[in-house]
């Protein structure tokens, strides 16, 4: 669980989580979501950076640990990207539709666009994890 590859992956994915999240949601998608957020005052401005970084660290560690466990034997860009896409489908589409059905966060159009952003975000996260594990993890012999 605390292998060198996992720790390096966690660090890199935390940096991507903060920086990539800011780029995708904070800069690129912000103008779009302004018209698709259902509830006024939903987003904090400015965000609570301490808790944002802690959340990204936890997310990165969990992602890296899950990838370490289930990607073993085939570490690489392709398997990492595949895992990232499945996580994005689960969180972006699955949880997004549950949120749409139960709360006033985004309209349906915004929910689907947010899913696409999740695909990009977690796809890159998986790609990075796959590349790191592919370079650093020792192959296991079964």
Backbone as CSV, one residue per row, in Angstrom:
resi,resn,N_x,N_y,N_z,CA_x,CA_y,CA_z,C_x,C_y,C_z
1,UNK,0.822,-1.198,0.000,0.000,0.000,0.000,0.866,1.262,0.000
2,UNK,1.957,1.247,0.747,2.818,2.417,0.806,4.106,2.189,0.029
3,UNK,3.981,1.639,-1.159,5.141,1.429,-2.010,5.627,2.770,-2.560
4,UNK,6.824,2.754,-3.072,7.378,3.972,-3.667,6.507,4.451,-4.828
5,UNK,6.056,3.517,-5.661,5.200,3.884,-6.796,3.898,4.505,-6.315
6,UNK,3.315,3.957,-5.241,2.060,4.495,-4.717,2.264,5.902,-4.163
7,UNK,3.337,6.117,-3.449,3.583,7.443,-2.871,3.870,8.490,-3.945
8,UNK,4.674,8.128,-4.943,4.950,9.059,-6.042,3.670,9.329,-6.826
9,UNK,2.912,8.276,-7.099,1.649,8.438,-7.813,0.702,9.329,-7.022
10,UNK,0.601,9.117,-5.728,-0.263,9.943,-4.881,0.140,11.401,-4.958
11,UNK,1.422,11.684,-4.895,1.902,13.071,-4.974,1.553,13.699,-6.322
12,UNK,1.859,12.997,-7.397,1.579,13.524,-8.744,0.076,13.699,-8.953
13,UNK,-0.720,12.726,-8.525,-2.163,12.823,-8.705,-2.783,13.913,-7.835
14,UNK,-2.194,14.174,-6.671,-2.664,15.293,-5.847,-2.426,16.613,-6.566
15,UNK,-1.253,16.759,-7.144,-0.944,17.977,-7.903,-1.904,18.108,-9.086
16,UNK,-2.155,17.002,-9.805,-3.124,17.035,-10.903,-4.521,17.351,-10.370
17,UNK,-4.891,16.774,-9.233,-6.216,17.008,-8.670,-6.470,18.481,-8.401
18,UNK,-5.495,19.151,-7.805,-5.648,20.577,-7.507,-5.528,21.401,-8.790
19,UNK,-4.444,21.207,-9.527,-4.193,22.007,-10.731,-5.136,21.696,-11.872
20,UNK,-5.352,20.413,-12.133,-6.253,20.013,-13.212,-7.694,20.363,-12.910
21,UNK,-8.086,20.200,-11.648,-9.433,20.587,-11.253,-9.665,22.074,-11.426
22,UNK,-8.658,22.867,-11.027,-8.765,24.322,-11.205,-8.850,24.678,-12.684
23,UNK,-8.013,24.032,-13.496,-8.020,24.303,-14.935,-9.358,23.921,-15.567
24,UNK,-9.816,22.688,-15.306,-11.022,22.190,-15.970,-12.299,22.849,-15.450
25,UNK,-12.482,22.845,-14.127,-13.728,23.381,-13.572,-13.629,24.869,-13.257
26,UNK,-12.479,25.320,-12.764,-12.348,26.706,-12.327,-12.149,27.705,-13.445
27,UNK,-11.494,27.291,-14.526,-11.215,28.220,-15.629,-12.061,27.889,-16.860
28,UNK,-11.918,26.674,-17.374,-12.573,26.337,-18.637,-14.093,26.191,-18.527
29,UNK,-14.579,25.524,-17.486,-16.015,25.243,-17.399,-16.799,26.293,-16.626
30,UNK,-16.138,27.155,-15.894,-16.847,28.126,-15.057,-17.848,28.986,-15.836
31,UNK,-17.479,29.541,-16.988,-18.474,30.336,-17.723,-19.694,29.521,-18.144
32,UNK,-19.482,28.266,-18.520,-20.602,27.403,-18.915,-21.511,27.122,-17.727
33,UNK,-20.920,26.731,-16.604,-21.721,26.341,-15.447,-22.480,27.508,-14.837
34,UNK,-22.048,28.717,-15.083,-22.773,29.886,-14.577,-24.225,29.862,-15.036
35,UNK,-24.459,29.407,-16.253,-25.818,29.352,-16.798,-26.552,28.051,-16.492
36,UNK,-25.866,27.068,-15.900,-26.486,25.760,-15.689,-26.579,25.351,-14.219
37,UNK,-26.049,26.177,-13.325,-26.194,25.915,-11.896,-27.596,26.334,-11.492
38,UNK,-28.299,25.444,-10.815,-29.694,25.690,-10.461,-29.810,26.551,-9.199
39,UNK,-28.879,26.404,-8.258,-28.956,27.083,-6.966,-27.937,28.221,-6.903
40,UNK,-28.383,29.417,-6.605,-27.473,30.562,-6.443,-26.619,30.389,-5.191
41,UNK,-25.393,30.877,-5.264,-24.495,30.824,-4.112,-23.975,29.445,-3.788
42,UNK,-24.036,28.546,-4.754,-23.629,27.164,-4.508,-22.116,27.038,-4.306
43,UNK,-21.339,27.746,-5.105,-19.881,27.616,-5.060,-19.277,28.645,-4.109
44,UNK,-18.271,28.237,-3.361,-17.542,29.143,-2.484,-16.555,29.944,-3.318
45,UNK,-16.457,31.219,-3.026,-15.485,32.067,-3.725,-14.823,32.980,-2.710
46,UNK,-13.591,32.720,-2.348,-12.663,31.702,-2.849,-12.906,30.357,-2.159
47,UNK,-12.390,29.287,-2.769,-12.549,27.967,-2.145,-11.673,27.840,-0.898
48,UNK,-12.017,26.921,-0.039,-11.236,26.603,1.157,-10.066,25.720,0.712
49,UNK,-8.920,26.339,0.481,-7.790,25.635,-0.132,-7.236,24.505,0.728
50,UNK,-7.233,24.663,2.051,-6.704,23.607,2.921,-7.512,22.324,2.734
51,UNK,-8.818,22.432,2.818,-9.651,21.244,2.669,-9.683,20.738,1.232
52,UNK,-9.533,21.621,0.278,-9.447,21.204,-1.121,-8.206,20.340,-1.344
53,UNK,-7.070,20.777,-0.821,-5.822,20.016,-0.980,-5.895,18.688,-0.232
54,UNK,-6.455,18.695,0.982,-6.610,17.444,1.737,-7.523,16.479,0.976
55,UNK,-8.618,16.991,0.436,-9.525,16.149,-0.346,-8.854,15.574,-1.573
56,UNK,-8.065,16.391,-2.274,-7.344,15.910,-3.459,-6.297,14.874,-3.077
57,UNK,-5.647,15.045,-1.919,-4.669,14.078,-1.437,-5.339,12.734,-1.137
58,UNK,-6.475,12.766,-0.466,-7.205,11.535,-0.157,-7.674,10.858,-1.444
59,UNK,-8.216,11.657,-2.367,-8.681,11.119,-3.646,-7.509,10.482,-4.410
60,UNK,-6.376,11.150,-4.438,-5.204,10.635,-5.151,-4.693,9.346,-4.517
61,UNK,-4.645,9.308,-3.183,-4.176,8.101,-2.501,-5.122,6.934,-2.756
62,UNK,-6.416,7.182,-2.679,-7.392,6.117,-2.935,-7.280,5.624,-4.374
63,UNK,-7.205,6.547,-5.330,-7.086,6.167,-6.736,-5.823,5.333,-6.948
64,UNK,-4.690,5.806,-6.414,-3.418,5.092,-6.576,-3.456,3.717,-5.936
65,UNK,-4.060,3.629,-4.764,-4.131,2.343,-4.063,-5.039,1.357,-4.789
66,UNK,-6.165,1.831,-5.295,-7.060,0.956,-6.061,-6.359,0.492,-7.339
67,UNK,-5.687,1.426,-8.007,-4.970,1.047,-9.236,-3.860,0.054,-8.922
68,UNK,-3.149,0.261,-7.827,-2.076,-0.655,-7.445,-2.624,-2.067,-7.250
69,UNK,-3.784,-2.151,-6.632,-4.378,-3.462,-6.329,-4.946,-4.143,-7.567
70,UNK,-5.679,-3.397,-8.374,-6.404,-4.024,-9.474,-5.719,-3.880,-10.831
71,UNK,-4.696,-3.066,-10.920,-3.988,-2.919,-12.183,-2.735,-3.759,-12.260
72,UNK,-2.422,-4.479,-11.177,-1.164,-5.216,-11.123,-1.057,-6.230,-12.256
73,UNK,0.122,-6.314,-12.776,0.375,-7.223,-13.878,0.242,-6.564,-15.240
74,UNK,-0.491,-5.456,-15.297,-0.647,-4.774,-16.586,-0.585,-3.265,-16.407
75,UNK,0.348,-2.805,-15.593,0.494,-1.374,-15.382,0.917,-0.699,-16.677
76,UNK,0.308,0.432,-16.958,0.670,1.205,-18.131,-0.376,2.252,-18.434
77,UNK,-0.098,3.036,-19.452,-0.991,4.138,-19.815,-2.396,3.641,-20.153
78,UNK,-2.500,2.547,-20.878,-3.806,2.042,-21.292,-4.660,1.568,-20.132
79,UNK,-4.064,0.807,-19.219,-4.850,0.307,-18.082,-5.200,1.441,-17.133
80,UNK,-4.304,2.403,-16.980,-4.602,3.557,-16.132,-5.715,4.405,-16.718
81,UNK,-5.651,4.652,-18.015,-6.701,5.420,-18.690,-8.042,4.701,-18.574
82,UNK,-8.039,3.390,-18.755,-9.267,2.608,-18.640,-9.864,2.725,-17.243
83,UNK,-9.038,2.621,-16.218,-9.553,2.754,-14.860,-10.108,4.152,-14.635
84,UNK,-9.400,5.158,-15.120,-9.873,6.530,-14.969,-11.225,6.751,-15.629
85,UNK,-11.414,6.173,-16.790,-12.698,6.309,-17.490,-13.813,5.635,-16.705
86,UNK,-13.552,4.443,-16.147,-14.587,3.766,-15.364,-14.922,4.529,-14.086
87,UNK,-13.920,5.103,-13.449,-14.175,5.928,-12.257,-15.007,7.141,-12.650
88,UNK,-14.697,7.749,-13.791,-15.454,8.922,-14.256,-16.895,8.560,-14.577
89,UNK,-17.117,7.393,-15.145,-18.488,6.963,-15.419,-19.241,6.776,-14.103
90,UNK,-18.585,6.176,-13.128,-19.224,5.950,-11.838,-19.536,7.281,-11.140
91,UNK,-18.552,8.157,-11.064,-18.718,9.410,-10.330,-19.423,10.465,-11.183
92,UNK,-18.923,10.701,-12.365,-19.454,11.776,-13.198,-20.848,11.520,-13.713
93,UNK,-21.089,10.330,-14.225,-22.407,10.021,-14.782,-23.342,9.443,-13.722
94,UNK,-22.887,8.405,-13.025,-23.738,7.769,-12.014,-24.111,8.722,-10.891
95,UNK,-23.130,9.254,-10.211,-23.399,10.177,-9.108,-24.008,11.474,-9.616
96,UNK,-23.605,11.903,-10.802,-24.184,13.114,-11.386,-25.677,12.990,-11.609
97,UNK,-26.107,11.851,-12.130,-27.543,11.638,-12.339,-28.295,11.471,-11.021
98,UNK,-27.650,10.842,-10.029,-28.270,10.752,-8.704,-28.433,12.157,-8.121
99,UNK,-27.387,12.987,-8.242,-27.485,14.372,-7.757,-28.572,15.136,-8.502
100,UNK,-28.651,14.956,-9.816,-29.683,15.636,-10.601,-31.076,15.222,-10.127
101,UNK,-31.230,13.942,-9.818,-32.533,13.427,-9.412,-32.928,13.856,-8.002
102,UNK,-31.942,14.153,-7.159,-32.246,14.390,-5.748,-31.946,15.785,-5.236
103,UNK,-31.279,16.621,-6.032,-30.901,17.940,-5.528,-30.913,18.976,-6.644
104,UNK,-30.794,20.215,-6.257,-30.792,21.327,-7.210,-29.383,21.891,-7.360
105,UNK,-28.521,21.118,-8.004,-27.141,21.560,-8.211,-26.969,22.038,-9.647
106,UNK,-27.170,21.148,-10.610,-27.026,21.458,-12.032,-28.280,21.029,-12.776
107,UNK,-28.551,21.688,-13.895,-29.609,21.187,-14.774,-29.067,19.968,-15.528
108,UNK,-29.914,19.312,-16.309,-29.512,18.068,-16.975,-28.370,18.296,-17.965
109,UNK,-28.423,19.379,-18.733,-27.351,19.692,-19.677,-26.026,19.866,-18.930
110,UNK,-26.061,20.616,-17.826,-24.867,20.817,-17.017,-24.344,19.514,-16.440
111,UNK,-25.245,18.617,-16.070,-24.853,17.318,-15.527,-24.077,16.510,-16.562
112,UNK,-24.540,16.503,-17.803,-23.840,15.743,-18.845,-22.500,16.389,-19.224
113,UNK,-22.452,17.707,-19.258,-21.175,18.382,-19.530,-20.199,18.108,-18.387
114,UNK,-20.692,18.115,-17.156,-19.844,17.807,-16.010,-19.296,16.386,-16.106
115,UNK,-20.090,15.456,-16.630,-19.622,14.090,-16.835,-18.459,14.052,-17.828
116,UNK,-18.551,14.817,-18.890,-17.462,14.876,-19.871,-16.190,15.419,-19.209
117,UNK,-16.356,16.422,-18.359,-15.191,16.971,-17.654,-14.602,15.920,-16.716
118,UNK,-15.467,15.167,-16.047,-14.981,14.069,-15.203,-14.227,13.035,-16.031
119,UNK,-14.699,12.739,-17.235,-13.987,11.796,-18.103,-12.571,12.285,-18.408
120,UNK,-12.449,13.555,-18.713,-11.128,14.132,-18.984,-10.275,14.099,-17.719
121,UNK,-10.848,14.566,-16.614,-10.116,14.665,-15.350,-9.605,13.298,-14.884
122,UNK,-10.517,12.331,-14.754,-10.100,11.018,-14.266,-9.356,10.223,-15.325
123,UNK,-9.609,10.483,-16.601,-8.822,9.851,-17.646,-7.359,10.237,-17.537
124,UNK,-7.101,11.518,-17.355,-5.717,11.981,-17.184,-5.139,11.459,-15.879
125,UNK,-5.962,11.429,-14.826,-5.490,10.892,-13.550,-5.065,9.432,-13.717
126,UNK,-5.873,8.643,-14.398,-5.527,7.245,-14.629,-4.305,7.094,-15.521
127,UNK,-4.224,7.924,-16.542,-3.064,7.910,-17.431,-1.783,8.170,-16.644
128,UNK,-1.811,9.184,-15.780,-0.634,9.502,-14.959,-0.280,8.347,-14.024
129,UNK,-1.289,7.780,-13.353,-1.032,6.651,-12.452,-0.451,5.473,-13.229
130,UNK,-1.018,5.182,-14.397,-0.520,4.076,-15.206,0.920,4.270,-15.638
131,UNK,1.251,5.489,-16.039,2.632,5.772,-16.453,3.601,5.637,-15.282
132,UNK,3.210,6.148,-14.123,4.084,6.070,-12.945,4.276,4.622,-12.519
133,UNK,3.178,3.888,-12.394,3.298,2.485,-11.999,4.034,1.668,-13.052
134,UNK,3.815,1.982,-14.322,4.514,1.277,-15.384,6.020,1.448,-15.316
135,UNK,6.470,2.608,-14.866,7.906,2.889,-14.762,8.495,2.428,-13.434
136,UNK,7.701,2.466,-12.370,8.273,2.267,-11.040,7.976,0.914,-10.398
137,UNK,6.836,0.328,-10.716,6.442,-0.910,-10.042,7.166,-2.095,-10.638
138,UNK,7.556,-2.977,-9.786,8.213,-4.197,-10.254,7.158,-5.184,-10.719
139,UNK,7.392,-5.836,-11.842,6.419,-6.827,-12.302,6.283,-7.962,-11.295
140,UNK,5.066,-8.410,-11.122,4.835,-9.529,-10.208,4.829,-10.825,-11.000
141,UNK,5.372,-11.855,-10.391,5.364,-13.162,-11.043,4.361,-14.034,-10.300
142,UNK,3.487,-14.627,-11.041,2.454,-15.460,-10.418,2.744,-16.913,-10.598
